[in-house]
Amino acid sequence: MDEEELLQIMEEVSLSEFEGLEMDEEELLQIIEEAARNKAKKLDLANKIIDELPPEIGVLTDLKELYLSENDLCRLPPEIGK
């Protein structure tokens, strides 16, 4: 994923164009970092075949909506909601 694509995605903070594609940890960290910079209120990570959220998700203190359906998550990191 190049920087231009990432910026386009983060304008709406929605990843629906990539539905069903596995997201590696580096891509997920880039999305989280960009969402933090933009003070995102909504982040859609549904259908990304994510099996674990990194602790960095906790930096999204402005987030009001987080969509995680259709992933392989067993638990959420303690950093969520702090």
Backbone torsions as a table, in degrees:
resi	resn	phi	psi	omega
1	MET	NA	123.2	178.8
2	ASP	-88.5	169.7	-173.7
3	GLU	-62.8	-38.7	-179.9
4	GLU	-62.2	-42.3	177.4
5	GLU	-63.1	-43.3	-179.7
6	LEU	-61.4	-43.4	179.2
7	LEU	-63.9	-40.4	178.3
8	GLN	-62.3	-43.7	179.3
9	ILE	-61.3	-43.7	-173.2
10	MET	-74.8	-15.3	176.0
11	GLU	-56.4	-38.6	178.8
12	GLU	-107.0	-5.2	-177.3
13	VAL	48.0	47.3	177.9
14	SER	-135.9	133.0	-176.7
15	LEU	-108.3	24.7	-172.8
16	SER	-62.3	-25.0	179.1
17	GLU	-64.1	-22.5	-176.7
18	PHE	-106.3	23.6	-175.9
19	GLU	-54.1	130.8	176.4
20	GLY	84.1	-0.5	178.5
21	LEU	-94.4	137.3	179.2
22	GLU	-69.4	134.2	179.9
23	MET	-107.6	124.6	179.1
24	ASP	-81.0	169.9	-174.1
25	GLU	-61.6	-39.1	-179.9
26	GLU	-62.8	-43.5	178.2
27	GLU	-64.1	-41.6	179.4
28	LEU	-62.9	-42.3	178.2
29	LEU	-65.0	-36.6	177.0
30	GLN	-63.7	-43.3	179.4
31	ILE	-63.0	-44.7	179.4
32	ILE	-62.5	-43.9	179.6
33	GLU	-61.4	-45.7	179.6
34	GLU	-66.2	-40.4	177.9
35	ALA	-62.7	-38.0	178.0
36	ALA	-65.4	-43.9	179.1
37	ARG	-61.4	-37.3	-178.4
38	ASN	-87.8	2.5	-177.8
39	LYS	50.2	48.7	-176.0
40	ALA	-59.7	140.3	176.2
41	LYS	-96.3	-21.0	-176.0
42	LYS	-138.1	138.1	176.4
43	LEU	-139.3	123.1	-178.6
44	ASP	-106.3	105.5	177.4
45	LEU	-114.2	21.0	179.9
46	ALA	-67.7	147.9	175.3
47	ASN	61.8	35.5	-178.9
48	LYS	-109.7	6.4	179.3
49	ILE	55.0	43.2	178.1
50	ILE	-87.2	131.3	178.7
51	ASP	-107.3	-9.2	179.7
52	GLU	-158.0	135.8	174.1
53	LEU	-93.9	135.1	179.4
54	PRO	-74.3	157.9	179.1
55	PRO	-60.6	-22.8	179.4
56	GLU	-60.2	-17.2	177.3
57	ILE	-57.9	-24.6	-179.8
58	GLY	-67.3	-15.5	179.4
59	VAL	-77.2	-9.0	-178.0
60	LEU	-85.3	67.1	-174.2
61	THR	-73.8	-17.3	178.2
62	ASP	-90.0	-6.6	-175.4
63	LEU	-66.2	130.2	177.2
64	LYS	-111.1	-28.3	-178.8
65	GLU	-131.4	128.0	177.8
66	LEU	-131.8	115.3	-178.6
67	TYR	-99.6	121.4	-176.0
68	LEU	-129.4	12.6	-176.1
69	SER	-63.4	157.5	177.5
70	GLU	60.6	37.2	172.7
71	ASN	-118.9	178.2	-178.5
72	ASP	-106.1	36.6	-177.9
73	LEU	-76.7	134.2	175.7
74	CYS	-102.5	-25.8	-179.8
75	ARG	-156.2	162.0	176.8
76	LEU	-104.0	145.9	179.6
77	PRO	-68.5	150.2	-177.9
78	PRO	-63.3	-16.9	-179.1
79	GLU	-70.4	-17.8	178.0
80	ILE	-71.7	129.6	176.4
81	GLY	88.5	4.1	178.6
82	LYS	-86.1	NA	NA
